[in-house]
C-alpha cells in the first residue's frame, strides 16, 4: 500500500473571495485598487502559506493558463491543450519547440521560491524566445531588493515589471512581476496570477489601447488583474482539492508496486503521461494504474484521445 502525503486542506476549507469583492467594479483610484487587491491577496495568502499536498498541481495548472496567455501575446496559436501536448508528448531528448518552451518557462516559475540569479534568468529569456540584453543583468538584484521595499506588493511587482523596457519582452516583464509579487509577499512559492490577465480587460482602459509595464496607470491595472485572477484561482484550488481527496481515498485500494511515484507526480504536476515508465512501473502497469484511478474518480484524462493520454487531478 502506498500512502499519500497528508492532505490537510479539504476543498470545503479553501477560502473564497468576500462577496463584496466578487461584485467589485473597476476601482476608480489607485488607492481603491490597492485596497481591493489587498483584500483579494488576503483571501489567497493562507492557502499559499499552508501549501497543501496538492498545491504543486494547482500552481502548475495556473502556470499552464498563464503560458497560454503568453503564447497568444507572442502570436502563437497554441492553447492550453496544445501546450500540454508540447510539454508531454515528445520523444526523449526531443526539443520542446517554441510553444513547449513558453510552457516550460511558466512551469519553472510555479516550481520555484521567489529568487533568481543571472544564469536562471538567461535560461528564462531563452525559453521565451528573447535575446539577452545587458539591462536584464540588473533584474535579479532588483528582485532581491523587494525584501526591503515599503511599497504594497502589487505596486512593487509593477515597478519590477517596468524595469523591462523592451516592448518585445512584455511577457518577461509579467513573468518577473509574478516572481516579484511572491517575493514582496514573502510567499514560499510564486503563484502565476497576473500573466493570464495580460490581454484581459484590466489592462484595457478602452477599446483601442492596452496598458503595458511602465505606462501610466499600469499599477492600478495590475491591482485590477489580481482581483480578477484570485477568484478563479481559488475555484481551481477547490476543484483540485476535491480530486486530491478522492485520490487519497483511492490510494489504499491501489496495490501496484511503484504507485506512490505516480501519485506524487499527480499531486505536483499539471499532467502525467499515461505511458510513464519508472524503475518500478512498466508502461502496461502505468496504463492499468490510471485506468483504476479514473474508475475511482480520482484523476481525469485531459486529452480525449484513444492513445497518448494525459492524466491529472
C-alpha positions as CSV (number, residue, x, y, z in Angstrom):
1,X,0.0,0.0,0.0
2,X,1.3,3.4,-0.9
3,X,0.3,6.2,1.4
4,X,-0.4,9.7,0.3
5,X,1.2,12.7,1.9
6,X,-1.1,14.4,4.4
7,X,-3.9,16.4,2.7
8,X,-4.7,18.9,5.4
9,X,-6.9,21.2,3.5
10,X,-10.1,19.8,2.0
11,X,-12.0,21.6,-0.7
12,X,-14.6,22.9,1.8
13,X,-11.8,24.8,3.6
14,X,-10.3,26.6,0.6
15,X,-11.2,30.3,1.2
16,X,-13.5,32.3,-1.1
17,X,-13.4,35.9,-2.1
18,X,-15.5,38.2,0.1
19,X,-18.9,38.7,-1.6
20,X,-18.4,42.4,-1.8
21,X,-15.1,41.9,-3.7
22,X,-16.6,39.4,-6.1
23,X,-19.0,42.1,-7.1
24,X,-16.4,44.9,-7.2
25,X,-16.4,47.2,-10.2
26,X,-13.1,48.5,-11.6
27,X,-11.5,50.8,-9.0
28,X,-11.6,54.5,-9.7
29,X,-8.4,55.4,-7.9
30,X,-5.0,53.8,-7.2
31,X,-5.9,53.7,-3.5
32,X,-9.2,51.9,-4.2
33,X,-7.4,49.5,-6.5
34,X,-4.7,48.7,-3.9
35,X,-7.3,48.1,-1.2
36,X,-9.2,45.7,-3.4
37,X,-6.0,43.9,-4.4
38,X,-5.0,43.6,-0.8
39,X,-8.3,42.0,0.1
40,X,-8.0,39.5,-2.7
41,X,-4.5,38.6,-1.7
42,X,-5.5,38.2,1.9
43,X,-8.1,35.6,0.8
44,X,-5.3,33.7,-1.1
45,X,-2.5,34.2,1.4
46,X,-3.4,31.4,3.9
47,X,-3.8,28.9,1.1
48,X,-0.4,29.7,-0.3
49,X,1.3,29.5,3.1
50,X,-0.4,26.3,4.1
51,X,0.9,24.6,1.0
52,X,-1.4,21.5,1.0
53,X,0.0,18.4,-0.7
54,X,-1.8,19.2,-3.9
55,X,-0.6,22.8,-4.2
56,X,2.1,21.9,-6.7
57,X,-0.6,20.6,-9.2
58,X,-2.6,23.8,-8.5
59,X,0.3,26.1,-9.3
60,X,1.2,24.1,-12.4
61,X,-2.4,24.4,-13.7
62,X,-2.2,28.1,-13.2
63,X,1.1,28.1,-15.0
64,X,-0.4,26.4,-18.0
65,X,-3.2,29.1,-18.1
66,X,-0.5,31.8,-17.9
67,X,1.6,30.1,-20.7
68,X,-1.4,30.1,-23.0
69,X,-1.9,33.8,-22.5
70,X,1.8,34.4,-23.0
71,X,1.7,32.4,-26.2
72,X,-1.2,34.5,-27.5
73,X,0.7,37.7,-26.7
74,X,3.7,36.3,-28.7
75,X,1.5,35.5,-31.7
76,X,1.5,31.7,-31.3
77,X,-1.6,29.6,-31.9
78,X,-1.3,27.1,-29.1
79,X,-4.0,26.9,-26.4
80,X,-3.7,25.1,-23.1
81,X,-4.3,21.6,-24.6
82,X,-1.7,22.1,-27.3
83,X,0.9,23.5,-24.8
84,X,0.2,20.5,-22.6
85,X,0.9,18.2,-25.5
86,X,4.0,20.1,-26.5
87,X,5.4,19.5,-23.0
88,X,4.5,15.8,-22.5
89,X,4.2,14.2,-25.9
90,X,7.7,14.3,-27.2
91,X,10.4,11.7,-27.6
92,X,13.2,11.5,-25.0
93,X,15.8,14.2,-25.9
94,X,13.5,15.9,-28.4
95,X,13.3,19.7,-28.3
96,X,10.3,21.3,-26.7
97,X,9.6,23.6,-29.6
98,X,8.6,27.3,-29.2
99,X,5.2,26.6,-27.5
100,X,6.7,24.0,-25.2
101,X,9.5,26.4,-24.2
102,X,7.0,29.1,-23.2
103,X,5.1,26.4,-21.1
104,X,8.4,25.4,-19.5
105,X,9.2,29.0,-18.5
106,X,6.0,29.3,-16.6
107,X,6.2,25.7,-15.2
108,X,9.6,26.7,-13.7
109,X,8.1,29.9,-12.3
110,X,5.5,27.8,-10.4
111,X,8.0,25.4,-9.0
112,X,10.4,27.9,-7.5
113,X,10.8,30.0,-4.5
114,X,10.8,33.7,-5.5
115,X,14.5,34.2,-6.1
116,X,16.6,34.4,-9.2
117,X,20.2,34.6,-10.4
118,X,21.5,35.8,-13.7
119,X,22.1,32.3,-15.1
120,X,18.5,31.3,-14.3
121,X,17.2,34.5,-15.9
122,X,19.2,33.9,-19.0
123,X,17.5,30.5,-19.3
124,X,14.1,32.0,-19.0
125,X,14.9,34.7,-21.5
126,X,15.9,32.0,-24.0
127,X,12.8,29.9,-23.3
128,X,10.6,33.0,-24.1
129,X,12.4,33.3,-27.4
130,X,14.1,36.6,-26.5
131,X,17.7,37.8,-27.0
132,X,19.7,38.6,-23.9
133,X,20.0,42.4,-23.3
134,X,22.6,43.9,-21.0
135,X,20.0,45.7,-18.9
136,X,18.5,42.3,-17.9
137,X,21.5,41.6,-15.7
138,X,20.2,44.1,-13.1
139,X,16.9,42.3,-12.7
140,X,17.9,39.6,-10.2
141,X,19.2,42.3,-7.9
142,X,16.1,44.4,-8.2
143,X,14.0,41.3,-7.3
144,X,16.1,40.7,-4.2
145,X,15.7,44.4,-3.3
146,X,12.0,43.8,-2.8
147,X,12.8,42.2,0.6
148,X,13.3,45.8,1.8
149,X,10.5,47.6,-0.1
150,X,7.8,49.5,1.7
151,X,5.6,49.6,-1.3
152,X,2.4,47.5,-1.4
153,X,3.3,44.2,-3.0
154,X,1.2,44.8,-6.2
155,X,3.0,48.1,-6.7
156,X,6.4,46.6,-6.0
157,X,5.6,43.9,-8.7
158,X,4.5,46.6,-11.1
159,X,7.7,48.5,-10.6
160,X,9.8,45.4,-11.2
161,X,8.0,44.7,-14.4
162,X,8.5,48.3,-15.5
163,X,12.3,47.7,-15.5
164,X,11.9,45.6,-18.6
165,X,11.6,48.4,-21.1
166,X,11.9,46.4,-24.4
167,X,8.4,46.2,-25.9
168,X,9.1,42.7,-27.3
169,X,9.9,41.5,-23.8
170,X,6.5,42.2,-22.2
171,X,5.9,38.5,-21.4
172,X,9.2,38.5,-19.5
173,X,8.0,41.6,-17.6
174,X,4.9,39.8,-16.5
175,X,6.9,36.7,-15.6
176,X,9.0,38.8,-13.3
177,X,6.0,40.6,-11.9
178,X,4.7,37.2,-10.8
179,X,8.0,36.4,-9.1
180,X,8.2,39.9,-7.6
181,X,4.7,39.7,-6.1
182,X,5.6,36.4,-4.4
183,X,8.9,38.0,-3.1
184,X,7.2,41.0,-1.7
185,X,4.5,38.9,0.0
186,X,7.1,36.5,1.4
187,X,5.4,33.6,-0.2
188,X,7.3,30.3,-0.3
189,X,6.5,29.8,-4.0
190,X,5.5,32.0,-6.9
191,X,1.8,31.6,-7.9
192,X,1.1,32.6,-11.5
193,X,-1.8,35.0,-11.4
194,X,-1.0,38.1,-13.5
195,X,0.1,36.8,-16.9
196,X,-3.2,35.1,-17.5
197,X,-4.8,38.6,-17.4
198,X,-2.3,40.4,-19.5
199,X,-4.6,40.6,-22.5
200,X,-7.8,41.0,-20.4
201,X,-9.9,43.9,-19.5
202,X,-7.9,45.0,-16.5
203,X,-5.2,46.3,-18.8
204,X,-7.5,47.7,-21.4
205,X,-8.8,51.2,-20.4
206,X,-10.6,51.5,-23.7
207,X,-11.2,49.6,-26.9
208,X,-8.1,51.0,-28.7
209,X,-5.3,50.8,-26.2
210,X,-3.7,48.4,-23.7
211,X,-1.6,49.3,-20.7
212,X,1.9,47.9,-20.7
213,X,4.5,47.7,-17.9
214,X,5.8,51.2,-17.2
215,X,2.9,53.1,-18.7
216,X,0.8,55.4,-16.6
217,X,-1.9,53.6,-14.8
218,X,-0.2,50.2,-15.0
219,X,0.0,49.8,-11.2
220,X,-3.8,50.3,-10.8
221,X,-4.4,47.9,-13.7
222,X,-2.2,45.3,-12.1
223,X,-4.3,45.5,-8.9
224,X,-7.4,45.0,-11.0
225,X,-5.8,42.0,-12.7
226,X,-5.1,40.5,-9.2
227,X,-8.7,40.9,-8.2
228,X,-9.9,39.3,-11.4
229,X,-7.5,36.3,-11.1
230,X,-7.8,35.4,-7.4
231,X,-11.4,34.2,-7.5
232,X,-10.8,31.8,-10.4
233,X,-7.6,30.6,-8.7
234,X,-9.4,29.8,-5.5
235,X,-12.2,28.0,-7.5
236,X,-9.5,25.9,-9.2
237,X,-7.9,25.1,-5.8
238,X,-11.3,23.8,-4.6
239,X,-11.6,21.6,-7.7
240,X,-8.1,20.2,-7.3
241,X,-8.5,19.7,-3.6
242,X,-11.7,17.6,-4.2
243,X,-9.8,15.4,-6.7
244,X,-6.9,15.1,-4.3
245,X,-9.3,13.9,-1.6
246,X,-10.6,11.2,-3.9
247,X,-7.0,10.3,-4.8
248,X,-6.3,9.9,-1.0
249,X,-9.4,7.7,-0.6
250,X,-8.4,5.5,-3.6
251,X,-4.7,5.1,-2.7
252,X,-5.2,2.2,-0.2
253,X,-7.1,0.3,-2.9
254,X,-4.3,0.6,-5.5
255,X,-2.0,-2.3,-4.9
256,X,0.5,-1.6,-7.7
257,X,4.2,-1.5,-6.9
258,X,5.5,2.0,-7.7
259,X,2.1,3.6,-7.5
260,X,3.4,6.1,-4.9
261,X,5.7,7.6,-7.5
262,X,2.8,8.3,-9.8
263,X,0.6,9.7,-7.0
264,X,3.4,12.1,-6.0
265,X,3.6,13.3,-9.7
266,X,-0.1,13.8,-9.8
267,X,0.0,16.0,-6.7
268,X,2.8,18.1,-8.0
269,X,2.3,18.4,-11.8
270,X,-0.4,19.6,-14.2
271,X,-0.5,16.3,-16.0
272,X,1.3,12.9,-16.2
273,X,1.6,11.0,-19.4
274,X,-0.3,7.7,-19.5
275,X,2.7,5.8,-20.8
276,X,5.0,6.8,-18.0
277,X,7.8,4.4,-17.2
278,X,9.7,4.3,-14.0
279,X,12.2,1.8,-12.5
280,X,9.3,0.0,-10.8
281,X,6.5,0.6,-13.4
282,X,6.2,-0.6,-16.9
283,X,4.0,1.2,-19.4
284,X,1.4,-1.5,-19.1
285,X,1.4,-1.2,-15.3
286,X,1.1,2.6,-15.5
287,X,-1.8,2.3,-18.0
288,X,-3.6,-0.1,-15.7
289,X,-2.9,2.2,-12.7
290,X,-4.5,5.1,-14.4
291,X,-7.5,3.1,-15.5
292,X,-8.1,2.2,-11.9
293,X,-7.7,5.8,-10.7
294,X,-10.2,7.0,-13.4
295,X,-12.7,4.3,-12.2
296,X,-12.4,5.7,-8.7
297,X,-12.9,9.3,-9.9
298,X,-9.5,10.2,-8.5
299,X,-8.0,11.5,-11.8
300,X,-9.2,13.0,-15.1
301,X,-8.0,12.3,-18.6
302,X,-7.3,15.6,-20.3
303,X,-6.6,14.8,-24.0
304,X,-9.8,13.0,-25.0
305,X,-7.7,10.7,-27.3
306,X,-7.7,6.9,-27.5
307,X,-3.9,7.0,-27.3
308,X,-1.2,9.3,-25.9
309,X,-3.4,10.1,-22.9
310,X,-2.6,12.6,-20.2
311,X,-3.9,12.4,-16.7
312,X,-4.2,14.9,-13.8
313,X,-6.2,15.6,-10.6
